[in-house]
Amino acid sequence: MPSTLPLGDPAPGDGVLPGQAADGAAGRGFSLYAHIPFCAVRCGYCDFNTYTATELGGGASQDAYAATAASEVTFAARAMQESGLPERKLATVFFGGGTPTLLPARDLVSVLRSATDAWGVSQDAEITTEANPDSVSQDSLRELADGGFTRVSFGMQSAVPHVLRVLDRTHDPARVPQAIEWARTAGLKVSVDLIYGTPGESELDWATSVRTALSYQPDHISAYSLIVEDGTKLAAQIRRGQVPGIEDDDHAAKYTLADALFQAAGLAWYEVSNWARTPEDACRHNLAYWHGDDWWGIGPGAHSHIGGVRWWNVKHPTAYAGRLARGQSPAAGRETLNAETREMERIMLLTRLSGGIQVDSLSAGARHAMAQLIADELIDARAAFAGRLQLTLRGRLLADAVVRRLLPD
Amino acid sequence: MYPTETSPGPVPVQQLGTPVSPMARTAPVPAATDPAIIRNFCIIAHIDHGKSTLADRMLQLTGAVQQRDMKAQYLDRMDIERERGITIKSQAVRVPWEMDGTAYCLNMIDTPGHVDFTYEVSRSLAACEGAILLVDAAQGIEAQTLANLYLAMENNMTIIPVLNKIDLPAAQPEKYAAEIANLIGGEPEDVLLVSGKTGMGVEALLDQIVRDIPPPVGDPAAPARAMIFDSVYDTYRGVVTYVRVVDGHLKPRERIQMMSTRATHELLEIGVSSPEPTVCQGLGVGEVGYLITGVKDVRQSKVGDTVTTLHKPAAQSLGGYQDPKPMVFSGLYPLDGTDYPVLRDALQKFTLNDAALVYEPETSAALGFGFRVGFLGLLHLEITRERLEREYNLDLISTAPNVEYEVTLEDKKVLTVTNPSEYPTGKIAEVREPMVAATILAPTEFVGAIMELCQQRRGVMGGMDYLSEDRVEIRYRLPLAEIVFDFFDLLKSKTRGYGSLDWKADGDQVSDLVKVDILLQGEQVDAFSAITHRDKAYAYGVMMTGKLRELIPRQQFEVPIQAAIGARIIARESIRAIRKDVLAKCYGGDITRKRKLLEKQKEGKKRMKMVGRVEVPQEAFIAALSSDESKDKSKK
């Protein structure tokens, strides 16, 4: 989650949502995101809303955080009820960060328990936590599994030491297969995250990382190009010429290489940056974002969406804890989407999925634009004739351009 | 602005401001002024040589402007004039001055100071009997000044040479006095030394004007003849026409007649500027003032025309009138297509006040709807464009300036081409291009560099004269097309700022010219087409394709950029296809930001111009059409 918050409308202190949020809610899934804003060190490329141990104290400290997060769950359940939303069990839960596993497993489990107490979870719920290979043990992973977690996503990033150094990642690459093995033994599904296009990374380095990740036989892989965000240490290093800049052509070549290797190993893409062994292995929590489901995000800087109302919490953990302690909504701002912006988001999000968009749900203008997209080999012709808009490999690399061409002028 | 009521009669000096000893105790009254006490003069000076400052000092010394109303460069009214330090439109000011117990009336006629306005200068000079030749004592005379000085001497005007800015540490009065004496005859000691800044020598100069410049001569009983030397549109009063009466007299409520068109108008108001407009009972022989007839368009009151009266018309005009002829043409397009009506209205208003400006609508496939506008020269273009942008809040793209070509086809049909896109594609028998006679003044050390530049610009040398030991005048005949773009900037840089240029039209010549087209992905972009000499076509093609490769962002497909003469490709570049345009992460917290980015990109796309399927940002058009040298809009 990038740390800059959008500009929006003011959000009311009681957290009650506008009327449209409840419309059709019974037909939508409901999920929970829990942001854990702590890291052992801040990585040079990261602009997420996260803090190292020494940066925070008081109610925002790591020790007190589980209780603070649980208090937002209570707040959320009440606000949703007052907004007229129906009772729904959680379809998915996702703990992200930061580094969630920097908190003791019992803290993560207690936050999860407060959520299941408030809403309940559906029988086959997917409950994921992100994890740093350095900050898990056989015992902690077992404790998470026992506490209800079903899935763990490891931040592997690269298998190449000099690349990890540029990223400021401190883990020992040999630790990754060990952690994966423990997770599997504990009964958890496993995903790994990779980053490509790090300055100084050769195509061979990248192929090594991809092959190494595949050798661990994960159920799921996410691969992201490195984005150099303003204000990060890496951006400053590139500006000063200390590390080479980012090249889009290099990203394109590495994406194409990774996609070929993933497919050959039996993982299929289901979203621009995500591959899964079987459709059941796709991350259902992320699919909920892309399908426009409802979710509540707890934690500082966390975003939420319910029925076309999006809001985001105050960024700083101290301010966040203070609001909740006073019984106030931690939301910093929100926006209420209209029909036009909802459609824009629907196209923007669904286009990125392998399932694509049902053609007959598109406007006449967008359908008209498809002819040229086919000619430009950005969308699949056969799928289009069969009534679906689906990206080709070239289209995945130019997905933002495809979306712009589908949107009305 | 122009009072309708006035108090005629002598104006007591005490009311006018701080008493200065030689100031006239009573000012001579308009319409009742004996020509013998009138002195009409102008100031010939190069830009920056201090003309406006000197004029300001004269206004103060004569009491015409009170101390508290004084603002720097009082006579330069428009903001752009004051900022750029140049005078675009002239005005005439009537001031009193007393010498040896006699009150005199001095009419100071301001002249435009730039090469583009030669004709206007010539009319201002024709309204005077004498001229102050004002030269910066630290810089010496410049080509433009020389040209105007030549015009003044041709008119048999009395010249009073003056060196200004003698208070400057860098002043070299002896050296430049010798240079001036060498040019106009006389002794170096006859050159007056003044400082407009401190006021030193200005009183002596006013006395000298009275002594040396002859009074105007005319026949008060003859039919009225007055020459128009300026014509200005005023929002409240319509056209204000500045005249110098030669014979007879003009009175309020009379019907006057323009001799070139025979059009008649009623004289609603007649007055003098002193320097604020002051209504008077008329103007007699030798007097200078303004007329208001209620006409709304300066084209009905043309500079150089002769005004007479309907009831007693003169048989012959004063002569010397000519229609202003645009020399340089450029397409002006609003960046935002919806501003087109604003630009149209603005141009229409500008022509009310600028008889030299001509325009007609044109359409560019790349730039949309705009106008082809004709100007007297490049400065005229720049000033007009700047005023349009500033006064009407417009963002404009101007295409590369070009000249008027005469193209004869093999079937003997003759076409006039002011826009490369009108250049015929059929068999061409010959093309004629306008030529100029250029005079360049510079220190001798730069002769080599100047000759090299002129040679590159297809110039033919006409001669060279030494003005002094270290200053030289070089004359060249050059195609106008070669000097309209960046010639002056290059001349300045090659002579470290010391070179100056004057030019005038000098017929035309047959040249080996071709049209170079620029193609984006096979589509011709009319805005980038150029007519050039065959020997320079390749250089233009390489330059423009190279520039565009840098300026146009990568697209989803490869974009070839070609330069071509007809079907023959002479230069080629290509923009590689973009391979990645996707944000890797798009999770819950990214959605709002990502959507707002998309909205912004969509907005940005609206400002793109489509050439075929290629999206070209407007900035690329602007950057490609501006020369690197002219980015810094140096004073000219």
HADDOCK unambig.tbl for C-alpha pairs under 7 A between the chains (distance, minus, plus):
assign (segid A and resid 1 and name CA) (segid B and resid 589 and name CA) 5.29 0.50 0.50
assign (segid A and resid 1 and name CA) (segid B and resid 590 and name CA) 6.44 0.50 0.50
assign (segid A and resid 6 and name CA) (segid B and resid 593 and name CA) 6.26 0.50 0.50
assign (segid A and resid 224 and name CA) (segid B and resid 584 and name CA) 5.38 0.50 0.50
assign (segid A and resid 224 and name CA) (segid B and resid 585 and name CA) 6.85 0.50 0.50
assign (segid A and resid 225 and name CA) (segid B and resid 584 and name CA) 5.98 0.50 0.50
assign (segid A and resid 248 and name CA) (segid B and resid 580 and name CA) 5.85 0.50 0.50
assign (segid A and resid 249 and name CA) (segid B and resid 579 and name CA) 5.99 0.50 0.50
assign (segid A and resid 249 and name CA) (segid B and resid 580 and name CA) 6.77 0.50 0.50
assign (segid A and resid 252 and name CA) (segid B and resid 579 and name CA) 6.02 0.50 0.50
assign (segid A and resid 252 and name CA) (segid B and resid 580 and name CA) 5.60 0.50 0.50
assign (segid A and resid 273 and name CA) (segid B and resid 584 and name CA) 6.08 0.50 0.50
assign (segid A and resid 286 and name CA) (segid B and resid 587 and name CA) 6.78 0.50 0.50
assign (segid A and resid 289 and name CA) (segid B and resid 587 and name CA) 6.54 0.50 0.50
assign (segid A and resid 289 and name CA) (segid B and resid 588 and name CA) 5.63 0.50 0.50
assign (segid A and resid 302 and name CA) (segid B and resid 589 and name CA) 6.85 0.50 0.50
assign (segid A and resid 303 and name CA) (segid B and resid 588 and name CA) 6.49 0.50 0.50
assign (segid A and resid 303 and name CA) (segid B and resid 589 and name CA) 5.11 0.50 0.50
assign (segid A and resid 345 and name CA) (segid B and resid 595 and name CA) 6.59 0.50 0.50
assign (segid A and resid 397 and name CA) (segid B and resid 579 and name CA) 6.65 0.50 0.50
assign (segid A and resid 397 and name CA) (segid B and resid 580 and name CA) 4.81 0.50 0.50
assign (segid A and resid 397 and name CA) (segid B and resid 581 and name CA) 5.93 0.50 0.50
assign (segid A and resid 397 and name CA) (segid B and resid 582 and name CA) 5.85 0.50 0.50
assign (segid A and resid 398 and name CA) (segid B and resid 579 and name CA) 6.93 0.50 0.50
assign (segid A and resid 398 and name CA) (segid B and resid 580 and name CA) 5.31 0.50 0.50
assign (segid A and resid 398 and name CA) (segid B and resid 581 and name CA) 4.37 0.50 0.50
assign (segid A and resid 398 and name CA) (segid B and resid 582 and name CA) 5.46 0.50 0.50
assign (segid A and resid 399 and name CA) (segid B and resid 581 and name CA) 6.39 0.50 0.50
assign (segid A and resid 399 and name CA) (segid B and resid 582 and name CA) 5.23 0.50 0.50
assign (segid A and resid 400 and name CA) (segid B and resid 581 and name CA) 5.72 0.50 0.50
assign (segid A and resid 400 and name CA) (segid B and resid 582 and name CA) 4.87 0.50 0.50
assign (segid A and resid 401 and name CA) (segid B and resid 581 and name CA) 6.38 0.50 0.50
assign (segid A and resid 404 and name CA) (segid B and resid 602 and name CA) 6.82 0.50 0.50
